[in-house]
Amino acid sequence: MAVGEFVQVNGVRLFVRRFGDPVLPMLIVVHGGPSWDHSYLVSPVRELADQAHVVLFDLRGCGRSSRTPPAGDLPVGALQPGFLADDVAALIKHFGAARADVLGFSYGGGIAMRVAARHPGLARRLILASTTAYRDCETDRAASRDYQARSRLCPRIARDDPVLTGPDAPDGALSLAMAYASAPRDIWHLDRLHEWHRILAAIRFSSDWNAPYTAGQLQPGVPDDAEHILKDWGGPVLILHGTREMAFPAVLARKLHAALPASTLAEIPDASHMAHFDNPRPWLSAIRAFLSQARAAPRSSPGQI
């Protein structure tokens, strides 16, 4: 595993880990949360280092990157998603790539779409993993039997619990508690829950996003009219989604695929939100196939992998 380095861009310091030869096409990975770090995605994506120069980093306000008070001096307003998309663009340029493939996971998928909107010439291909282009997901969640059944296994976490959010609470305490609580929805194979808990225990969760999110001070990660943004951008898109996804039910992935006829839809069987954990082999195979196809043609072929 790469040790990591700090990179100064756009007035912030970002913690970055890279895998693979820098002469290979760049694949930059944008994690979700957003109060998580990138570590939960390292295990699968580093296997792509034979095919790409893989760049993972902690978003500003996360992990070891620049933080807001009391952990750092970054203004809360600097957490707006447009700035995060600008950081992706800056990292692409910093490491000397003319263009890069962008993999956005969950919240990071919205940031990937914003990269396509704000820096269309830098994004060569998009991989939208366990994410959605649509902000209104509640109706589809309510209709999901999996979501309803697994929600009964998830303990309720109070966002105003002083043990988790008070002045003496550890950094990231609320996010950590929420991650453990939502685990029965996030992964499909409950017999591997102890493995997922080990991954959660290694993540550097942060508290930077909690108060501004609750106060409605931050824009959603997904941009306005994301579907049309992707149409206007016009590059190859891989929609990578678990068939048992509960955060963003698979019907939303199929809706986006139908709206983007040139997109590729890869539905990962027996996998929920953390599809890379539930079923890593087909998850990685879908990415490999997409990147190979995209090199051979300017746009990917429609259909499923």
C-alpha positions as CSV (number, residue, x, y, z in Angstrom):
1,M,0.0,0.0,0.0
2,A,1.3,3.4,-0.9
3,V,2.4,5.4,2.1
4,G,0.9,8.7,1.0
5,E,1.9,12.3,0.5
6,F,0.5,15.7,1.0
7,V,-0.3,17.9,-2.0
8,Q,-1.0,21.6,-1.9
9,V,-3.6,22.8,-4.3
10,N,-6.3,25.5,-4.3
11,G,-5.1,26.8,-0.9
12,V,-5.7,23.4,0.8
13,R,-3.5,20.5,1.7
14,L,-4.8,17.1,0.5
15,F,-3.6,13.7,1.6
16,V,-3.0,11.5,-1.4
17,R,-2.1,7.9,-2.1
18,R,-1.1,6.7,-5.6
19,F,-0.7,3.2,-7.1
20,G,0.7,2.3,-10.5
21,D,3.0,3.8,-13.0
22,P,2.4,7.5,-13.6
23,V,2.8,7.0,-17.3
24,L,-0.4,5.0,-17.3
25,P,-3.7,6.8,-17.8
26,M,-4.8,8.4,-14.6
27,L,-7.8,7.1,-12.6
28,I,-8.7,9.5,-9.8
29,V,-11.0,8.2,-7.1
30,V,-13.4,10.4,-5.1
31,H,-14.6,8.8,-1.9
32,G,-18.0,9.3,-0.3
33,G,-19.3,10.1,3.2
34,P,-18.4,12.9,2.9
35,S,-17.1,12.7,6.5
36,W,-15.2,9.4,5.7
37,D,-11.6,9.2,4.4
38,H,-10.6,7.2,1.2
39,S,-9.2,4.2,3.0
40,Y,-12.3,1.9,2.6
41,L,-11.8,2.0,-1.2
42,V,-8.1,1.2,-1.3
43,S,-8.3,-2.6,-1.2
44,P,-10.2,-3.0,-4.5
45,V,-9.0,0.0,-6.5
46,R,-5.3,-0.6,-6.0
47,E,-5.7,-3.8,-8.0
48,L,-6.2,-1.5,-11.0
49,A,-2.6,-0.3,-10.8
50,D,-1.6,-2.5,-13.7
51,Q,-4.1,-0.7,-15.9
52,A,-4.0,2.9,-14.5
53,H,-2.2,5.4,-12.4
54,V,-4.6,5.2,-9.5
55,V,-4.9,8.4,-7.4
56,L,-6.9,8.4,-4.1
57,F,-7.2,11.3,-1.7
58,D,-9.0,12.6,1.3
59,L,-11.5,15.3,0.4
60,R,-11.0,18.7,2.2
61,G,-12.6,18.5,5.6
62,C,-11.8,14.7,5.7
63,G,-9.1,12.5,7.1
64,R,-5.7,13.9,6.9
65,S,-6.5,16.7,4.5
66,S,-7.1,20.4,5.5
67,R,-9.8,20.6,8.1
68,T,-12.2,23.1,9.6
69,P,-12.1,24.3,13.2
70,P,-11.2,22.9,15.7
71,A,-9.1,20.4,13.8
72,G,-7.8,23.1,11.3
73,D,-8.4,26.6,10.0
74,L,-10.3,25.9,6.8
75,P,-13.5,28.0,6.5
76,V,-16.7,26.0,6.6
77,G,-17.8,27.6,3.3
78,A,-14.8,26.0,1.7
79,L,-16.6,22.6,1.9
80,Q,-19.1,23.5,-0.8
81,P,-19.0,20.7,-3.5
82,G,-17.9,23.0,-6.3
83,F,-14.6,23.5,-4.5
84,L,-14.2,19.7,-4.1
85,A,-14.6,19.3,-7.9
86,D,-12.0,22.0,-8.4
87,D,-9.6,20.0,-6.1
88,V,-10.1,17.0,-8.4
89,A,-9.2,19.1,-11.4
90,A,-6.2,20.5,-9.6
91,L,-4.9,17.1,-8.7
92,I,-5.2,15.9,-12.3
93,K,-3.0,18.9,-13.4
94,H,-0.6,18.5,-10.4
95,F,0.3,15.0,-11.4
96,G,0.8,16.0,-15.0
97,A,-2.1,14.3,-16.7
98,A,-3.9,16.1,-19.6
99,R,-7.1,14.2,-18.8
100,A,-8.2,11.6,-16.3
101,D,-10.9,9.0,-15.7
102,V,-12.9,9.9,-12.6
103,L,-14.5,7.3,-10.3
104,G,-16.9,8.9,-7.9
105,F,-18.3,6.7,-5.1
106,S,-21.6,7.6,-3.4
107,Y,-21.3,11.3,-2.4
108,G,-18.2,11.3,-4.6
109,G,-20.3,10.5,-7.6
110,G,-21.9,13.9,-7.3
111,I,-18.5,15.5,-7.2
112,A,-17.5,13.5,-10.3
113,M,-20.5,14.9,-12.1
114,R,-19.5,18.4,-11.0
115,V,-16.0,17.8,-12.5
116,A,-17.7,17.0,-15.8
117,A,-19.7,20.3,-15.5
118,R,-16.9,22.6,-14.3
119,H,-13.9,21.0,-16.0
120,P,-15.3,19.0,-19.0
121,G,-12.0,18.9,-20.8
122,L,-10.2,17.2,-17.9
123,A,-12.7,14.3,-17.4
124,R,-12.1,11.6,-20.0
125,R,-14.5,9.0,-18.6
126,L,-16.8,8.9,-15.5
127,I,-17.4,5.8,-13.3
128,L,-20.4,6.5,-11.1
129,A,-20.3,3.9,-8.3
130,S,-23.1,3.3,-5.8
131,T,-24.4,6.8,-6.5
132,T,-27.2,8.6,-8.2
133,A,-27.9,11.6,-10.4
134,Y,-31.2,12.2,-8.8
135,R,-31.7,14.0,-5.5
136,D,-35.2,12.7,-4.6
137,C,-34.6,9.1,-3.6
138,E,-37.1,8.8,-0.7
139,T,-40.0,7.4,-2.8
140,D,-37.8,4.6,-4.2
141,R,-36.3,3.8,-0.8
142,A,-39.8,3.6,0.7
143,A,-40.7,1.1,-2.1
144,S,-37.7,-1.1,-1.5
145,R,-38.4,-4.2,0.6
146,D,-34.7,-4.6,1.3
147,Y,-34.5,-1.1,2.6
148,Q,-37.4,-1.5,4.9
149,A,-36.3,-4.9,6.2
150,R,-32.7,-3.9,6.8
151,S,-33.7,-0.6,8.4
152,R,-35.2,-2.5,11.2
153,L,-31.7,-3.8,12.0
154,C,-30.2,-0.3,12.1
155,P,-30.2,1.4,15.5
156,R,-31.3,5.0,15.5
157,I,-28.6,7.6,16.0
158,A,-29.5,11.1,17.4
159,R,-27.6,13.8,15.6
160,D,-27.9,16.0,18.7
161,D,-26.5,13.4,21.1
162,P,-23.9,15.3,23.1
163,V,-21.8,12.2,23.5
164,L,-21.4,12.2,19.7
165,T,-21.6,15.9,18.9
166,G,-20.7,17.8,22.1
167,P,-17.5,19.8,22.7
168,D,-15.9,16.8,24.4
169,A,-16.9,14.3,21.7
170,P,-14.0,12.6,19.8
171,D,-13.5,13.8,16.2
172,G,-15.8,12.0,13.9
173,A,-17.8,10.3,16.6
174,L,-21.1,10.9,15.0
175,S,-20.0,9.8,11.6
176,L,-18.5,6.6,13.1
177,A,-21.6,5.8,15.0
178,M,-23.8,6.4,11.9
179,A,-21.5,4.2,9.8
180,Y,-21.8,1.3,12.2
181,A,-25.5,1.8,12.6
182,S,-26.2,1.8,8.8
183,A,-23.9,-1.2,8.1
184,P,-26.9,-3.7,7.7
185,R,-28.1,-1.5,4.8
186,D,-24.6,-0.7,3.4
187,I,-23.5,-4.3,2.9
188,W,-25.6,-7.3,1.7
189,H,-23.7,-10.2,3.3
190,L,-24.5,-9.9,7.0
191,D,-22.3,-12.9,7.7
192,R,-19.4,-10.7,6.8
193,L,-20.5,-7.8,9.1
194,H,-17.4,-8.4,11.4
195,E,-15.1,-7.8,8.3
196,W,-16.9,-4.6,7.5
197,H,-16.6,-3.4,11.0
198,R,-12.8,-3.9,10.8
199,I,-12.7,-1.7,7.8
200,L,-14.8,1.0,9.5
201,A,-12.5,0.9,12.6
202,A,-9.6,1.9,10.4
203,I,-11.3,4.9,8.8
204,R,-10.4,8.4,10.0
205,F,-13.9,9.9,10.4
206,S,-14.3,13.7,10.7
207,S,-16.8,16.0,12.4
208,D,-16.3,18.9,10.0
209,W,-19.5,18.3,7.9
210,N,-21.9,17.5,10.7
211,A,-23.0,21.0,11.9
212,P,-23.1,22.7,8.4
213,Y,-25.0,19.8,7.0
214,T,-27.6,19.9,9.8
215,A,-27.9,23.6,9.4
216,G,-28.5,23.4,5.6
217,Q,-25.4,25.4,4.9
218,L,-23.9,23.0,2.2
219,Q,-25.2,22.4,-1.3
220,P,-25.9,18.8,-2.2
221,G,-23.1,16.9,-3.8
222,V,-25.2,16.1,-6.8
223,P,-25.4,19.2,-9.1
224,D,-28.7,20.6,-10.3
225,D,-30.1,18.7,-13.3
226,A,-27.2,16.2,-13.3
227,E,-28.8,14.1,-16.0
228,H,-28.6,17.0,-18.5
229,I,-25.0,17.8,-17.3
230,L,-24.0,14.3,-18.3
231,K,-25.8,14.5,-21.6
232,D,-24.1,17.8,-22.4
233,W,-20.7,16.6,-21.4
234,G,-21.1,13.6,-23.7
235,G,-18.2,11.4,-22.5
236,P,-18.3,7.7,-21.7
237,V,-20.1,6.8,-18.4
238,L,-20.1,3.6,-16.5
239,I,-22.9,3.3,-14.0
240,L,-21.7,0.7,-11.4
241,H,-24.4,-0.4,-9.0
242,G,-25.3,-3.3,-6.6
243,T,-28.5,-5.1,-7.4
244,R,-29.4,-5.0,-3.7
245,E,-28.4,-1.3,-3.3
246,M,-30.6,0.3,-0.6
247,A,-29.2,3.9,-0.3
248,F,-29.9,4.6,-4.0
249,P,-32.1,1.7,-5.2
250,A,-31.1,0.1,-8.5
251,V,-34.1,1.6,-10.3
252,L,-32.3,4.9,-10.2
253,A,-29.3,3.5,-11.9
254,R,-31.5,2.0,-14.6
255,K,-33.3,5.4,-15.0
256,L,-30.0,7.2,-15.6
257,H,-28.8,4.4,-18.0
258,A,-32.0,4.9,-20.0
259,A,-31.5,8.6,-20.1
260,L,-27.9,8.2,-21.4
261,P,-28.1,5.7,-24.3
262,A,-24.3,5.6,-24.7
263,S,-23.7,4.7,-21.1
264,T,-22.7,1.3,-19.7
265,L,-24.7,-0.2,-16.9
266,A,-23.0,-2.8,-14.7
267,E,-25.2,-4.3,-12.0
268,I,-23.2,-6.2,-9.4
269,P,-25.1,-9.2,-8.1
270,D,-25.6,-9.9,-4.4
271,A,-24.2,-6.4,-3.5
272,S,-25.6,-3.4,-1.7
273,H,-24.1,0.1,-1.3
274,M,-20.6,-1.2,-0.6
275,A,-20.7,-3.3,-3.7
276,H,-16.9,-3.3,-3.9
277,F,-16.9,-5.1,-0.5
278,D,-19.8,-7.4,-1.1
279,N,-18.7,-8.7,-4.5
280,P,-15.3,-7.2,-5.5
281,R,-14.5,-9.5,-8.5
282,P,-17.3,-8.5,-10.8
283,W,-17.0,-4.9,-9.5
284,L,-13.4,-4.7,-10.6
285,S,-14.1,-6.7,-13.8
286,A,-16.7,-4.1,-14.8
287,I,-14.3,-1.3,-14.4
288,R,-11.5,-3.1,-16.3
289,A,-13.8,-3.9,-19.2
290,F,-15.1,-0.3,-19.3
291,L,-11.7,1.3,-19.3
292,S,-10.5,-1.1,-22.0
293,Q,-13.6,-0.5,-24.2
294,A,-13.3,3.2,-23.7
295,R,-9.7,3.2,-25.0
296,A,-10.8,1.4,-28.2
297,A,-13.6,3.8,-29.0
298,P,-14.6,7.4,-28.2
299,R,-17.7,6.3,-26.4
300,S,-18.7,3.1,-24.6
301,S,-21.3,0.8,-26.0
302,P,-24.7,0.7,-24.3
303,G,-25.8,-2.3,-22.4
304,Q,-24.8,-4.2,-19.3
305,I,-21.6,-5.9,-18.3
